[in-house]
Amino acid sequence: MYLLSSEKKECYGCRACAEVCPQKCITIVEDEEHFIYPYVEKDKCRKCHLCERVCPINYSNDKAVDDLDREVWVGVSKSNEVRMKSSSGGAFTAIYRSLLAENYKIFGVRWDKNLKVIHDVATTEEECEKFRKSKYVMSNTNGCFSSIAKLLMKGDKVCFTASPCQCAALQAFLQTKRIDQDNLIVIDLICHGAPNQYLFDRYITEKIGDKEKVKNCSYQFKNKLPYRGSVNSRTAIVKRQGRKDEILTIQNDPFIKAYYGRLFYRPSCGTCKFANSNRVSDITLGDAWHIEEEYPEWDPLVGVSCIIFNTSKGKELLEKINKQMILRKKDVEWVVQNNLQFNVPTEMHKNRNLFFKLLESKSFKKSVNISMKKPIMLRAFRKIRSILSA
């Protein structure tokens, strides 16, 4: 683990170590790339080793099921409004609506007023709506591990949704505290990787302006408003007062281009131990890529959910979700073949280090464009091809 090895690929930035430390001698600091890492004030440390026990790198998943027992379903919400307001096909909405009816507290990720990405708790549908849509920034877990521990100790029911590493961190935290997890449902996502908040802040400040202007705008990944005649959820949308809404694409926006180009993820994302089919959660959610090859009426760019029920606890929700969605059954092998990060870590862009070096002296946009500039022969070939196909 990072606290023992100082190997950055062994830290996921979950903050669990700082949260569990009884001496409060672990602080969170940024490195030269502005990713967060724990720092220990050794003179205050009593060597209780709790920080080691909650580290996701040490977490051993003991609730995995055989692939034959696992259930995979793909589908879309029966409500087109829900589907269009969701990242994929609306599975998360179906889940949180079902769980709210059973008095669950729902933990998810939202934007705050300054466009910071944070974990928070919701107890109503209106609050849960803020958790919809992907946020392609590593979230601040915001003390939620301790909050969840307290709720479970009171006998409350909790659902926690996060990246796989954060889900592992929560479960390790609760194990360390010896807190029963029977009333906990954990949902992880098929995760490609995450940039840090600093990078998004640099980008959005260059695009929008100072903090006051940022406060008066909204930003949403997985946009589903039509762009050039069709819906492509691999876009984003920014809304500003007094300005026309702007749809952002890989072609016209540096953050979208860099995210999908794998340019600036956290070092641990490239070797992530959780990017495999042995999931740490009760339910895994993702996109049902290539499902249109079998069901042409469904378009993944408009949104089709892939739902993997990993445990019997997760499968108990299937009947309730089925009432809200049109679902079709698949198998784990189909997910492995059609959603790469379900099974292997993301391959980092070859110019990742160059990007962070450029960012020290150049703008975010210029750093992205230089780092991802295609060789001149490839650009010429693509230009000729576009002319011939016109």
C-alpha positions in Angstrom: 0.0 0.0 0.0 1.0 3.6 -0.6 1.6 4.5 3.0 4.2 1.8 3.2 5.6 1.7 -0.3 5.1 5.3 -1.5 4.1 3.7 -4.8 1.5 6.0 -6.3 -0.2 3.2 -8.3 -1.1 1.7 -5.0 -3.3 4.7 -3.9 -6.8 5.2 -5.1 -7.4 8.6 -3.4 -10.4 7.3 -1.4 -9.5 9.1 1.8 -10.5 6.1 3.9 -7.2 6.1 5.8 -7.5 9.7 6.9 -11.1 9.1 7.9 -10.4 6.0 10.0 -7.3 7.3 11.8 -8.1 7.8 15.5 -5.2 10.2 16.0 -6.2 12.3 13.0 -2.5 12.3 12.0 -3.2 11.6 8.3 -3.8 14.6 6.1 -4.7 14.6 2.4 -2.2 16.4 0.1 -1.8 17.0 -3.6 1.2 15.9 -5.6 2.7 17.7 -8.6 -0.1 16.4 -10.8 -2.7 17.5 -8.2 -3.9 14.0 -7.4 -4.5 13.5 -3.7 -2.4 11.2 -1.4 -2.3 10.6 2.4 0.5 12.1 4.4 1.2 10.8 7.9 2.5 13.0 10.7 4.8 10.3 12.1 5.3 11.9 15.5 1.5 11.6 16.2 1.1 8.1 14.8 0.5 5.3 17.3 1.0 2.5 14.8 -2.5 1.1 15.2 -2.4 0.0 11.5 -6.0 0.9 10.9 -5.0 2.9 7.8 -3.5 -0.3 6.3 -6.6 -2.3 7.0 -9.0 0.1 5.3 -6.8 0.6 2.2 -8.6 -0.8 -0.9 -5.3 -2.2 -2.2 -5.5 -4.7 0.7 -9.2 -5.4 0.4 -10.1 -9.0 -0.3 -13.5 -9.6 -1.9 -15.2 -12.4 -0.1 -18.7 -12.1 -1.6 -18.0 -12.9 -5.2 -20.3 -15.4 -6.8 -19.7 -17.9 -9.6 -20.5 -16.5 -13.0 -23.2 -19.2 -13.4 -25.0 -17.7 -10.4 -24.6 -14.2 -11.5 -27.3 -12.5 -13.5 -26.8 -10.0 -16.3 -29.7 -7.9 -17.7 -29.7 -5.1 -20.2 -32.5 -2.6 -20.8 -34.1 0.8 -20.8 -36.6 2.6 -18.5 -40.3 2.4 -19.5 -40.2 6.1 -19.1 -38.5 7.9 -21.9 -38.1 11.0 -19.7 -36.1 8.9 -17.1 -34.0 7.4 -19.9 -33.1 10.8 -21.3 -32.2 12.2 -17.8 -30.0 9.2 -17.0 -26.4 8.3 -17.9 -27.5 5.1 -19.6 -30.9 3.5 -19.7 -32.3 4.5 -16.3 -31.3 1.5 -14.1 -30.0 3.7 -11.3 -33.3 5.6 -11.1 -35.2 2.3 -11.0 -33.0 1.1 -8.1 -33.1 4.3 -6.0 -36.9 4.5 -6.4 -37.3 0.9 -5.2 -34.9 1.5 -2.3 -36.5 4.8 -1.2 -39.8 3.0 -0.9 -38.1 0.7 1.7 -36.6 3.8 3.6 -33.1 3.4 2.4 -30.6 6.3 2.7 -29.0 6.7 -0.8 -25.3 7.8 -1.1 -24.3 9.0 -4.5 -22.2 11.7 -6.3 -23.4 15.2 -7.2 -22.0 18.6 -8.2 -21.9 21.3 -5.5 -22.5 25.0 -6.3 -18.9 25.5 -7.3 -18.9 22.5 -9.7 -16.9 20.3 -7.2 -17.8 16.6 -7.3 -18.7 15.3 -3.9 -20.4 12.3 -2.3 -23.6 13.1 -0.4 -26.7 11.4 1.0 -30.3 11.6 -0.2 -33.6 10.5 1.2 -36.0 11.8 -1.5 -36.3 11.3 -5.2 -35.7 15.0 -5.8 -32.3 14.7 -3.9 -31.4 11.5 -5.7 -31.9 13.2 -9.1 -28.7 15.1 -8.5 -26.9 11.8 -8.5 -28.0 11.0 -12.0 -25.5 11.4 -14.9 -21.9 10.6 -14.8 -19.3 13.0 -13.3 -16.0 12.3 -14.9 -14.0 13.6 -12.0 -12.8 11.7 -8.9 -15.3 12.5 -6.2 -14.5 13.7 -2.7 -15.9 11.0 -0.5 -16.8 13.8 2.0 -16.7 11.8 5.2 -19.4 9.4 4.0 -17.7 6.3 5.3 -18.2 7.5 8.9 -21.7 8.7 8.1 -22.7 5.3 6.7 -21.1 3.5 9.7 -23.2 5.5 12.1 -26.4 4.9 10.1 -25.8 1.1 10.0 -25.1 1.1 13.7 -28.5 2.7 14.3 -30.2 0.0 12.2 -30.8 2.2 9.1 -30.7 0.8 5.6 -28.1 2.3 3.2 -27.3 2.1 -0.5 -23.8 3.3 -1.5 -23.0 4.0 -5.2 -19.4 4.8 -6.3 -16.4 3.7 -8.3 -15.2 0.1 -7.5 -12.2 1.3 -5.5 -14.4 3.5 -3.3 -16.9 0.6 -2.8 -14.0 -1.6 -1.6 -12.8 1.2 0.7 -16.2 1.5 2.3 -16.5 -2.2 2.9 -12.9 -2.4 4.3 -13.8 0.6 6.6 -16.9 -1.1 7.9 -15.0 -4.4 8.4 -12.3 -2.6 10.4 -15.0 -1.0 12.5 -16.7 -4.4 12.9 -20.0 -3.0 11.7 -22.6 -5.4 10.3 -23.3 -4.8 6.6 -26.6 -6.7 6.2 -28.5 -3.5 5.7 -26.0 -2.2 3.1 -26.3 -2.4 -0.6 -23.2 -1.5 -2.6 -23.4 -0.5 -6.3 -20.3 0.0 -8.3 -19.8 1.3 -11.8 -17.8 0.0 -14.8 -15.2 2.6 -14.4 -12.7 3.8 -17.1 -10.7 6.0 -14.8 -10.8 9.4 -13.2 -9.0 12.7 -13.5 -8.8 15.0 -10.4 -10.8 18.0 -9.4 -7.9 20.4 -10.1 -7.9 19.5 -13.8 -11.6 20.1 -14.1 -11.3 23.4 -12.2 -8.5 24.5 -14.6 -10.6 23.6 -17.6 -13.8 25.1 -16.5 -12.2 28.3 -15.3 -10.5 28.8 -18.7 -13.8 28.0 -20.4 -16.3 30.0 -18.2 -14.3 32.5 -16.2 -13.9 33.3 -12.5 -15.6 31.5 -9.6 -18.7 33.7 -9.7 -19.3 32.9 -13.3 -18.8 29.2 -12.6 -21.4 29.4 -9.8 -23.9 30.7 -12.3 -23.5 27.8 -14.8 -24.3 24.1 -14.9 -22.3 21.3 -16.5 -23.5 17.9 -17.4 -21.7 14.9 -18.8 -23.6 12.3 -20.9 -25.7 14.9 -22.6 -28.7 13.6 -24.5 -29.9 16.7 -26.3 -29.6 16.1 -30.0 -26.4 17.3 -31.6 -26.3 17.6 -35.4 -29.5 15.6 -35.7 -28.8 12.7 -33.3 -28.2 11.9 -29.7 -24.7 11.0 -28.6 -24.3 10.6 -24.9 -20.5 10.9 -25.3 -21.0 14.6 -25.2 -21.5 17.2 -22.4 -23.5 20.3 -22.1 -22.8 23.6 -20.4 -25.5 26.1 -19.5 -24.7 29.7 -18.7 -26.9 32.7 -17.9 -27.5 34.9 -20.9 -25.8 32.4 -23.2 -27.0 29.7 -25.6 -26.5 26.2 -24.2 -23.3 24.7 -25.6 -23.0 21.0 -26.5 -19.4 19.8 -26.0 -17.9 17.0 -28.1 -14.6 15.1 -28.5 -14.0 17.4 -31.6 -14.7 20.8 -30.0 -13.9 20.4 -26.3 -10.5 19.7 -24.6 -11.9 18.0 -21.5 -14.1 15.6 -23.4 -11.3 14.9 -25.8 -8.8 14.2 -23.0 -11.2 12.1 -21.0 -12.2 9.7 -23.8 -8.6 9.8 -24.9 -7.4 8.4 -21.5 -4.9 11.3 -21.2 -5.1 12.3 -17.5 -6.4 9.6 -15.3 -5.0 8.8 -11.8 -1.9 6.6 -11.9 -3.8 3.7 -10.1 -6.4 3.6 -12.8 -3.9 2.1 -15.2 -3.3 -0.9 -12.9 -6.6 -1.0 -11.1 -7.1 -4.3 -9.3 -10.9 -3.8 -9.4 -11.2 -3.7 -13.2 -12.1 -7.3 -13.4 -15.2 -9.5 -13.4 -14.8 -10.4 -9.7 -16.7 -7.3 -8.6 -16.7 -5.9 -5.0 -20.4 -4.9 -5.1 -23.9 -6.3 -4.9 -24.8 -4.7 -8.3 -22.6 -3.3 -11.1 -23.9 -0.7 -13.5 -22.6 0.2 -16.9 -23.5 0.9 -20.5 -24.7 -1.9 -22.8 -22.4 -1.2 -25.6 -23.0 -3.0 -28.9 -26.5 -4.2 -27.8 -27.9 -2.7 -31.0 -26.3 -5.5 -32.9 -28.8 -7.9 -31.3 -31.6 -5.4 -30.6 -31.6 -2.7 -33.3 -34.3 -0.8 -31.6 -31.9 0.1 -28.8 -29.2 2.7 -29.3 -26.4 2.7 -26.6 -25.6 6.4 -27.5 -29.1 7.3 -26.4 -28.7 5.0 -23.4 -29.1 1.3 -22.6 -28.2 0.0 -19.1 -26.2 -3.0 -18.3 -27.0 -4.4 -14.9 -25.0 -7.2 -13.3 -26.4 -8.7 -10.1 -23.3 -10.0 -8.3 -24.9 -11.3 -5.0 -28.2 -12.7 -3.8 -28.8 -9.4 -2.0 -28.5 -7.5 -5.3 -30.7 -10.0 -7.1 -33.6 -9.3 -4.7 -34.0 -6.0 -6.5 -34.6 -7.5 -9.9 -38.3 -7.9 -9.6 -38.8 -4.3 -8.5 -36.5 -3.0 -11.3 -38.3 -5.2 -13.8 -41.6 -3.3 -13.1 -39.9 0.0 -14.2 -37.8 -1.2 -17.1 -37.8 -3.2 -20.3 -35.2 -5.9 -19.6 -33.5 -8.7 -21.6 -31.2 -11.3 -20.1 -27.5 -11.7 -21.1 -24.5 -13.4 -19.6 -21.2 -12.3 -18.0 -19.2 -13.3 -21.1 -21.2 -10.9 -23.2 -20.2 -8.0 -20.8 -16.6 -9.0 -20.9 -16.6 -8.9 -24.7 -18.5 -5.7 -25.0 -17.4 -3.5 -22.1 -13.6 -3.6 -21.9 -13.1 -2.0 -18.4 -15.4 -4.7 -16.8 -12.4 -7.0 -17.2 -9.1 -5.0 -17.6 -7.7 -1.7 -16.5 -7.6 1.3 -18.8 -4.5 1.7 -21.0 -3.1 5.2 -20.3 -2.4 7.6 -23.2 1.2 7.4 -24.3 1.6 11.2 -23.8 0.1 11.4 -20.3 3.4 12.5 -18.7 3.9 15.1 -21.4 0.4 16.6 -20.7 1.1 17.2 -17.0 4.5 18.7 -17.9 2.9 21.1 -20.4 0.2 22.0 -17.9 2.8 23.7 -15.7 3.3 26.5 -18.3 0.5 26.3 -20.8 -3.3 26.5 -20.8 -5.4 23.4 -20.3 -6.6 23.4 -23.8 -3.2 23.9 -25.4 -1.7 21.1 -23.2 -4.4 18.7 -24.3 -4.1 19.6 -28.0 -0.3 19.3 -28.1 -0.4 16.0 -26.2 -3.1 14.5 -28.4 -2.0 15.9 -31.7 -2.1 13.2 -34.4 0.9 12.6 -36.6 0.8 14.7 -39.8 0.5 11.7 -42.1 -2.5 10.3 -40.2 -4.2 13.7 -40.3 -3.6 14.0 -44.0 -5.0 10.5 -44.5 -8.2 11.3 -42.5 -8.6 14.5 -44.4 -8.4 12.8 -47.8 -10.8 10.1 -46.6 -13.4 12.6 -45.4 -13.2 14.4 -48.8 -13.6 11.2 -50.8 -16.5 10.1 -48.6 -18.3 13.4 -48.9 
